[in-house]
Amino acid sequence: MTTRNQSLDLLRGIAILMVVASHCANHATSFIPGFLAFTYDYGQLGVQLFFIVSGYTMMLTYGGRTDLAAAGSFYLRRAFRIVPLFWIAIVFYLVITRGEGVKQWAPEGLGAPDVVLTALFLHLFSLTAFNSVVPGGWSIGVEMQFYLLFPLIIRLFRQPNGPVACYALIAATSVAAGALANFYLVPHLAASLPPQQAYLAEGFYFCWLPRQVICFGLGLLFFDIVERGNRPRLGALLLAGACLTSAWGAQVALLGAMAYVLLKGSVANSVLGLLGRHSYAIYLVHFPVVPAIAAWLHVDILLLTMLVAAASLALSYFIIEPMIERRFNRLGHQLAADLGRSRGVATA
């Protein structure tokens, strides 16, 4: 059994601090000129860091089999980890926004189809739903879409020459998606929208899985190197080349390089590790915490980020994790284990 790399929680901790800091940038001060804009722009890359870690973690935890029972167990564990808290978040944000959703992404308000699509994790297929019901919910949709593809990806990965085929497929998909979005899809969608809503087109096609898949590919690559001891030079060149076709991709490559160094060294930190273990709940709950604290204290962005992270962590540690996440995680693992045992009996 593979020993869990301690840097995974650390990286999640870094990622959630980046995301929290980016959302604090609009509510804080800074004595450093330009630092708020810098934090807002680059803190958002914390989401891509989450995707890199997810790719690595899925490879680590999927198991040695690639049959239907293995896929079923994988989906059960993931569903009970992600779905209950996300559904609660849907209700929570509908209540606090009085059913209007996030106005930036739903300028004309929400409809029942937006809520249904979000509950079914199909919101990335809708311009009015992809990020409007649960703030930041687009990234959860990307994760779920990659989960659906992952059993096929790992099956290919474990074939002879499978890893390089995976890297090539991911690199080609990322480059093609970026070109298609930039030169055709975004302009055409923007032209069909009212001028004041044209920004929705770029946001929509930035959030789709084909654009983000390069991050998961880096996670697969790092697993291949760190956990399996391989040296996939061609795969690394393919993914790096795909990253360097855009400025955003180059930023992802630098982020990946940082993640690789920490994973290779199995670097750990107790505080960041704690944040990382609670990062999913912190991600979902921190959005209203930011303006709540900022309305009370008008402080420097570093202090505001620490206060929001600490408050969100407290909500997760004392309420969300023990009352919701822990119970559903146990149930998911129990059902997955039962499925594995029943499959073993059936094939014995």
C-alpha positions as CSV (number, residue, x, y, z in Angstrom):
1,M,0.0,0.0,0.0
2,T,1.3,3.4,-1.0
3,T,2.2,5.7,1.9
4,R,0.2,9.0,1.7
5,N,2.4,11.9,0.8
6,Q,2.2,14.5,3.6
7,S,2.5,17.4,1.1
8,L,-1.0,16.8,-0.3
9,D,-2.6,18.4,2.8
10,L,0.0,21.1,2.8
11,L,-0.7,21.9,-0.9
12,R,-4.5,22.0,-0.2
13,G,-3.7,24.4,2.7
14,I,-1.8,26.7,0.4
15,A,-4.5,26.5,-2.2
16,I,-7.3,27.4,0.1
17,L,-5.3,30.4,1.5
18,M,-4.7,31.6,-2.1
19,V,-8.4,31.4,-2.8
20,V,-9.4,33.1,0.4
21,A,-6.8,35.9,-0.1
22,S,-8.1,36.5,-3.7
23,H,-11.6,37.1,-2.3
24,C,-10.3,39.2,0.5
25,A,-8.6,41.5,-1.9
26,N,-11.8,43.4,-2.7
27,H,-12.5,44.1,1.0
28,A,-9.1,44.9,2.4
29,T,-6.3,47.5,2.4
30,S,-2.6,47.2,1.7
31,F,0.3,49.5,2.2
32,I,2.1,47.9,-0.7
33,P,1.1,49.5,-4.1
34,G,-0.5,47.0,-6.4
35,F,-0.5,44.2,-3.9
36,L,-4.3,43.9,-3.8
37,A,-4.5,43.5,-7.6
38,F,-1.7,41.0,-7.5
39,T,-3.4,39.0,-4.8
40,Y,-6.7,39.0,-6.6
41,D,-5.3,37.9,-9.9
42,Y,-2.8,35.2,-8.7
43,G,-4.7,34.0,-5.6
44,Q,-7.3,32.6,-7.9
45,L,-4.7,30.0,-9.1
46,G,-5.4,28.2,-5.9
47,V,-8.3,26.5,-7.7
48,Q,-5.8,25.2,-10.3
49,L,-3.6,24.0,-7.4
50,F,-6.6,22.0,-6.1
51,F,-7.0,20.4,-9.5
52,I,-3.3,19.4,-9.6
53,V,-3.7,17.8,-6.1
54,S,-6.9,16.1,-7.1
55,G,-5.2,14.4,-10.1
56,Y,-2.4,13.1,-7.9
57,T,-4.8,12.0,-5.1
58,M,-7.1,10.1,-7.5
59,M,-4.1,8.1,-8.8
60,L,-3.1,7.4,-5.2
61,T,-6.4,6.3,-3.9
62,Y,-8.2,4.6,-6.8
63,G,-6.8,1.2,-6.1
64,G,-5.1,-1.5,-8.2
65,R,-8.2,-2.8,-10.1
66,T,-9.9,-1.2,-13.1
67,D,-13.1,-3.2,-13.2
68,L,-16.6,-2.0,-12.7
69,A,-16.6,-2.8,-9.0
70,A,-13.5,-0.6,-8.6
71,A,-15.2,2.2,-10.5
72,G,-18.3,1.8,-8.3
73,S,-16.3,2.0,-5.1
74,F,-14.5,5.1,-6.4
75,Y,-17.8,6.8,-7.2
76,L,-19.4,6.0,-3.9
77,R,-16.4,7.4,-1.9
78,R,-16.3,10.5,-4.0
79,A,-20.1,11.1,-4.0
80,F,-20.4,10.8,-0.2
81,R,-17.4,13.1,0.1
82,I,-18.6,15.9,-2.2
83,V,-22.4,15.7,-2.7
84,P,-24.0,16.2,0.8
85,L,-22.1,19.3,1.7
86,F,-22.5,20.8,-1.8
87,W,-26.3,20.2,-1.6
88,I,-26.4,21.9,1.8
89,A,-24.4,24.8,0.3
90,I,-27.0,25.2,-2.4
91,V,-29.8,25.6,0.2
92,F,-27.6,27.9,2.3
93,Y,-26.7,30.3,-0.6
94,L,-30.3,30.3,-1.9
95,V,-31.4,31.4,1.6
96,I,-28.8,34.1,2.1
97,T,-29.2,35.5,-1.4
98,R,-33.0,35.3,-1.2
99,G,-33.1,33.1,-4.2
100,E,-31.3,35.6,-6.4
101,G,-27.9,33.8,-6.5
102,V,-24.6,35.4,-7.3
103,K,-25.6,38.5,-9.3
104,Q,-22.3,38.7,-11.1
105,W,-22.9,35.4,-12.8
106,A,-26.7,35.6,-13.0
107,P,-27.4,39.3,-13.8
108,E,-31.1,38.6,-14.5
109,G,-31.5,36.3,-11.5
110,L,-31.8,32.5,-11.0
111,G,-34.5,30.2,-12.3
112,A,-35.5,26.7,-11.1
113,P,-33.5,25.1,-14.0
114,D,-30.3,26.7,-12.7
115,V,-30.8,25.2,-9.2
116,V,-31.7,21.8,-10.6
117,L,-28.7,21.7,-12.9
118,T,-26.4,22.7,-10.1
119,A,-27.8,20.0,-7.8
120,L,-27.2,17.5,-10.6
121,F,-23.6,18.9,-11.1
122,L,-24.6,19.8,-14.7
123,H,-24.2,23.5,-14.1
124,L,-21.1,23.8,-16.3
125,F,-23.4,23.3,-19.3
126,S,-25.5,26.4,-18.5
127,L,-24.4,30.0,-18.9
128,T,-26.8,31.1,-16.2
129,A,-26.0,28.3,-13.7
130,F,-22.3,27.6,-14.0
131,N,-21.2,29.8,-11.1
132,S,-24.4,31.5,-9.8
133,V,-26.1,29.2,-7.4
134,V,-23.0,28.3,-5.2
135,P,-20.2,30.9,-5.4
136,G,-17.1,29.1,-6.7
137,G,-19.3,26.1,-7.5
138,W,-17.9,25.9,-11.0
139,S,-14.8,24.2,-9.7
140,I,-16.8,21.5,-8.0
141,G,-18.5,20.8,-11.3
142,V,-15.1,20.5,-13.0
143,E,-14.0,18.0,-10.3
144,M,-17.1,15.9,-10.8
145,Q,-16.7,15.8,-14.6
146,F,-13.1,14.6,-14.2
147,Y,-14.3,12.0,-11.7
148,L,-16.6,10.6,-14.4
149,L,-13.7,10.3,-16.8
150,F,-11.2,9.1,-14.4
151,P,-11.9,5.3,-14.5
152,L,-11.3,5.5,-18.3
153,I,-8.2,7.5,-17.8
154,I,-6.6,5.2,-15.3
155,R,-7.5,2.2,-17.4
156,L,-5.6,3.7,-20.3
157,F,-2.8,4.9,-18.0
158,R,-2.2,1.3,-16.9
159,Q,-1.8,0.0,-20.5
160,P,1.6,-0.5,-22.1
161,N,2.7,3.0,-23.2
162,G,-0.5,4.2,-21.5
163,P,1.0,7.1,-19.5
164,V,2.4,8.9,-22.6
165,A,-0.9,8.4,-24.4
166,C,-2.7,10.0,-21.4
167,Y,-0.3,12.9,-21.3
168,A,-0.6,13.4,-25.1
169,L,-4.4,13.3,-25.0
170,I,-4.6,15.8,-22.1
171,A,-2.1,18.1,-23.7
172,A,-3.8,18.0,-27.1
173,T,-7.2,18.6,-25.4
174,S,-6.0,21.6,-23.5
175,V,-4.4,23.3,-26.4
176,A,-7.3,22.6,-28.8
177,A,-9.8,23.8,-26.1
178,G,-7.9,27.0,-25.5
179,A,-7.7,27.8,-29.2
180,L,-11.3,26.9,-29.9
181,A,-12.5,29.0,-27.0
182,N,-10.4,32.0,-27.8
183,F,-10.9,32.2,-31.5
184,Y,-14.4,30.9,-31.9
185,L,-16.6,30.0,-28.9
186,V,-16.0,33.1,-26.7
187,P,-16.4,35.7,-29.5
188,H,-19.6,34.1,-30.8
189,L,-21.2,33.7,-27.4
190,A,-20.2,37.2,-26.4
191,A,-21.8,38.6,-29.5
192,S,-25.1,36.9,-28.6
193,L,-25.2,38.5,-25.2
194,P,-26.1,42.1,-24.2
195,P,-22.9,44.2,-24.2
196,Q,-22.9,44.5,-20.4
197,Q,-23.0,40.7,-20.0
198,A,-20.3,39.8,-22.6
199,Y,-17.8,39.0,-19.8
200,L,-19.9,35.9,-19.1
201,A,-18.7,34.2,-22.3
202,E,-15.0,34.3,-21.3
203,G,-15.8,33.1,-17.7
204,F,-18.0,30.3,-19.1
205,Y,-15.3,28.9,-21.4
206,F,-12.5,29.4,-18.9
207,C,-14.4,27.1,-16.5
208,W,-15.0,24.2,-18.8
209,L,-13.1,21.0,-18.2
210,P,-11.2,20.9,-21.5
211,R,-9.5,24.1,-20.5
212,Q,-8.8,23.0,-16.9
213,V,-7.8,19.4,-17.7
214,I,-4.1,20.3,-18.0
215,C,-4.0,20.8,-14.2
216,F,-5.3,17.3,-13.6
217,G,-2.7,16.1,-16.1
218,L,0.1,17.6,-14.1
219,G,-1.2,15.8,-11.0
220,L,-1.0,12.5,-12.9
221,L,2.5,13.3,-14.1
222,F,3.7,14.1,-10.5
223,F,2.2,10.9,-9.3
224,D,4.0,9.0,-12.0
225,I,7.3,10.6,-11.0
226,V,7.0,10.7,-7.2
227,E,5.1,7.6,-6.4
228,R,6.1,5.3,-9.2
229,G,9.7,6.4,-9.6
230,N,9.3,6.9,-13.3
231,R,10.9,9.5,-15.5
232,P,8.3,10.3,-18.2
233,R,10.4,12.9,-20.1
234,L,8.1,12.9,-23.2
235,G,5.0,13.2,-21.0
236,A,6.6,16.1,-19.1
237,L,7.5,17.8,-22.4
238,L,4.0,17.4,-23.8
239,L,2.3,18.9,-20.7
240,A,4.8,21.7,-20.3
241,G,4.5,22.5,-24.0
242,A,0.7,22.7,-23.7
243,C,1.0,24.9,-20.7
244,L,3.3,27.3,-22.5
245,T,0.8,28.0,-25.3
246,S,-0.8,30.7,-23.1
247,A,0.1,33.1,-20.3
248,W,-2.4,31.4,-18.0
249,G,-0.9,28.0,-18.8
250,A,2.6,29.4,-18.0
251,Q,1.3,30.4,-14.6
252,V,-0.1,26.9,-14.1
253,A,3.3,25.5,-15.1
254,L,5.0,27.6,-12.4
255,L,2.4,26.5,-9.9
256,G,2.9,22.9,-10.9
257,A,6.7,23.3,-10.4
258,M,6.2,24.5,-6.9
259,A,3.8,21.6,-6.2
260,Y,6.2,19.1,-7.6
261,V,9.1,20.3,-5.4
262,L,6.9,20.0,-2.3
263,L,5.6,16.6,-3.2
264,K,9.0,15.3,-4.1
265,G,10.3,16.4,-0.7
266,S,7.1,15.2,1.1
267,V,7.1,18.6,2.9
268,A,4.7,18.9,5.8
269,N,3.4,21.7,8.0
270,S,0.9,21.2,10.8
271,V,-1.0,24.5,10.3
272,L,-1.3,24.3,6.5
273,G,-2.0,20.6,6.8
274,L,-5.0,21.3,9.1
275,L,-6.3,23.9,6.7
276,G,-5.8,21.4,3.9
277,R,-7.8,18.7,5.6
278,H,-10.7,21.1,6.0
279,S,-10.2,22.9,2.7
280,Y,-13.5,21.7,1.0
281,A,-15.7,23.1,3.8
282,I,-13.6,26.2,4.0
283,Y,-13.9,26.7,0.3
284,L,-17.7,26.5,0.4
285,V,-18.3,28.6,3.5
286,H,-15.7,31.4,3.3
287,F,-17.6,33.5,0.7
288,P,-20.0,35.2,3.2
289,V,-17.4,35.2,5.9
290,V,-15.2,37.6,4.0
291,P,-17.7,40.5,3.8
292,A,-18.9,39.8,7.3
293,I,-15.5,40.2,8.9
294,A,-14.5,43.1,6.5
295,A,-17.6,45.0,7.6
296,W,-16.5,44.7,11.2
297,L,-12.7,45.3,10.6
298,H,-11.2,47.3,7.8
299,V,-7.7,45.8,7.9
300,D,-4.7,44.8,5.8
301,I,-5.3,41.9,3.4
302,L,-2.8,39.6,5.2
303,L,-4.7,40.0,8.5
304,L,-8.1,39.8,6.8
305,T,-7.0,36.6,5.1
306,M,-5.9,35.0,8.4
307,L,-9.1,36.0,10.2
308,V,-11.3,34.7,7.4
309,A,-9.3,31.4,7.2
310,A,-9.4,31.0,10.9
311,A,-13.2,31.7,11.2
312,S,-13.9,29.4,8.3
313,L,-11.7,26.7,9.8
314,A,-13.5,27.0,13.1
315,L,-16.9,26.5,11.4
316,S,-15.5,23.4,9.6
317,Y,-13.7,22.0,12.6
318,F,-16.5,22.4,15.2
319,I,-19.6,22.1,13.1
320,I,-19.3,21.0,9.5
321,E,-16.7,18.2,9.8
322,P,-18.1,16.4,12.8
323,M,-21.8,16.9,12.0
324,I,-21.8,16.4,8.3
325,E,-18.6,15.4,6.5
326,R,-17.3,12.7,8.9
327,R,-20.6,10.9,9.0
328,F,-21.1,10.9,5.2
329,N,-17.4,10.0,4.5
330,R,-17.7,7.0,6.8
331,L,-21.0,5.9,5.1
332,G,-19.4,6.3,1.7
333,H,-16.3,4.2,2.6
334,Q,-18.6,1.6,4.3
335,L,-20.8,1.2,1.2
336,A,-17.7,1.1,-1.1
337,A,-16.2,-1.7,1.1
338,D,-19.5,-3.6,1.0
339,L,-19.6,-3.3,-2.8
340,G,-16.0,-4.6,-3.0
341,R,-16.8,-7.6,-0.8
342,S,-20.1,-8.4,-2.6
343,R,-18.2,-8.2,-5.9
344,G,-15.6,-10.5,-4.6
345,V,-18.1,-13.1,-3.4
346,A,-19.9,-12.9,-6.8
347,T,-16.7,-13.6,-8.7
348,A,-15.3,-16.2,-6.3
